[in-house]
Every structure is written in structure tokens, then in C-alpha cells.
Amino acid sequence: MLQTSRKYQVCSFCVMDNRNPGVTFDERGQCVCCQEALKRKPYEWWPTNDGRRRLKEKVESIKREMAVRPYDVMIGLSGGVDSAYLAHFLKSQFDLRILAVHVDGGWNTEAAVRNIELLVRKLDIDLYTHVVEWQEMKDLQLAYLKASVVNQDAPQDHAFFSTLYRLSKRFGQRYFFSGVNFSGESVHVPGAGYPAMDARNLRAIHRAHGVGSLPTFPTLGPIQYLWMSRIRKSIEIFKPLNYLPYDKEDAKRELVATYGFVDYGAKHQESRFTKFYQEIYLPARYGFDKRRLHCSALIVAGQMARARALEELEQPLTTPEQAARDKRFVAKKLGISVADLDRFIGLPPVAHEDYANSQALYRANGLLRKILKVRS
């Protein structure tokens, strides 16, 4: 929620500001977000020869274990830089047998679709695409807008991870290699956002504000999710880019030169809805510019100077003309007027917890895991 009761402040180390109440500062003016990321850095990012050695050992172990299976690993392929570079790196360096997974929620940009086609064809890897039934996705996303909760990307994210876990069982796969990386995504706001995998919350929001049913929408219930991800651990999520000196701009240049990769814009904007969410919804509703998270992560990684980040943030997220075009596109696709979309954007924020949810169950599971870890 937008914070207006305290004096405006920007971190002295990164560029996080206190428009979000979860961002607090120490006596030096450094925020809790980059402090926490800097503490994690030695344990989550190994951009050294040792990191490359550890990655090679992990890959070789997986190849031996999965030799009798149809694929060595699964990856997500969104058409964005991180997932595209991951596919390129794994195939060119290790010749892994890859099953690429793409979930089409109806919001792909043309650039993202073209990038996926280029990568799959030139790398000769298999692609599994799950197309979410559009009427269900539209109904669910309209329900989220009417609910006025913060995580408007939850329907897309939940559909992806639910599909991923289902496919892991179908193809007998144990490893999912993720393009998520420390260098560009290390900074988080304590207590901000809401987990997309809370299916009970998703269904409650849809019951309250949806108009149809979701017979085919891929969901994963809380018990099933905890069993597969935390207890049985049917699939291991591994982040190879954290074992490399990964730099997104260098990766983008390599992809352009090698595949004719098409730049789609800012981070995570291979989805037209995510573009609207980041450039219009979040700034209007919460006064929050997600570029601060990305720039701050690059500062923590040593890949961007703070002065340059501040200069970048001085540039507008979008132009009034482009914002108007984006709102018209989103409104038309959702079957509503721009006036209705503006009304949803202007609703008072509502907490996800105001709807039925499974957070108590997830917290209890986390506490139990901590106790068992201490005792062991």
C-alpha cells in the first residue's frame, strides 16, 4: 500500500524508496531490502570458476540419473531473455535433453512468440505448450481486478506452476531448471505481494467476483502443492544462472547475435497483461515502480551504478499515449470499457487475506520444517 504518513526517503545504497511500508532504513539510510540481499549474496550467487564447476557436476549427475527418462530437465520458456538464455546455455554447453514448457494465458506479445519459435527450432528442443481456455482466464482476471488485490499476475503464475507440476508427473521428470537469477531478482520487499500458488485464495476470489466456472483452469490445491513441492519433493527447482557471472544485457546481445532474438521491452513484459500491471496498475494503485526492484538488484550484483539507476528512474515508465493504448488493449481483450478498467484501477486496495486462503497451512508447514531441521 502507498505510504504517505512519513517523510519520503530513498535508500543510500540502492534505489528502493519508502512508498512501500515494508521498506525501512537503518541509521545509515540503507534499506532492509538490499541489506537482506547482500547477506544472501555469498550463499546464492557463485559467478566464479567454482560456481561453473559445481554447475557442471550437478548437470552430469542429473544426466546420469535421468538417462532412462525421455528428458534430462524441464525449463520454462516465456520468450523473455532469462529463459531464452538458459535454454541456449544448457543446450550449447551441456547438450541436455530439454523439455521446454510454455503456458499461453492469452497475453503473449508477438515478440515473445517469435522468440520461442526461434529458440525451439534452432536448438532442436521439444516444446510443450498449454493453452489456458481464454474464457476461464478472462473471467478469473476480471475477478481479480474486481477483488482489488495486489497480485494481479497470480492467475498467470498459478497456471504456469500448476502445469509444470502436472507435467513433471506425466513425463517422469524430477528437475526443473529456472531462469530466475540472483543478479536481476535478488531484492524483495518484506511482506509485499502474495504467493500465486494459494489455490484456495484464487478460488475464493473467483467465487466472490467471477461469473462462470473454471472446469479446465490448471490449479494445484494446497495439500497437493505442499506434498509435491515441500514433502515428497517430486520436482527439484534449480537455478543454473546463479552459478554463472550472468549479466542480462550481455545475454541479450548474445541472443540477438545468435538467434535474431527480438527485444520485447522491460523485464517480464513478454506478457501484455504484465506490462499493464507493472506500468499502469501498480504505479496508479500503490505508487510503486517495479524498476526500483530490478535496478536495486543490479546494484547489489555490481552490474549497475546507483547514479545510473537514479537517472533511469527519472525517465517515465511509459508515455500517456502508450498508457492509453495499453489500457484500450487490455480493456478490449477483457471485454470491458476503458472506463470500467479505470474504475477497477481506482478501487481501494483489498488484502488477499480478506478472502479464504491457505496461509496458515503454509506457515505451519514452514515452522514444522524448521523444527525438524534443528532436531536433525
Order of alpha helices (4+ residues) and beta strands (2+ residues): alpha-alpha-beta-alpha-beta-alpha-beta-alpha-alpha-beta-alpha-alpha-alpha-beta-alpha-alpha-alpha-alpha-alpha-alpha-alpha-alpha
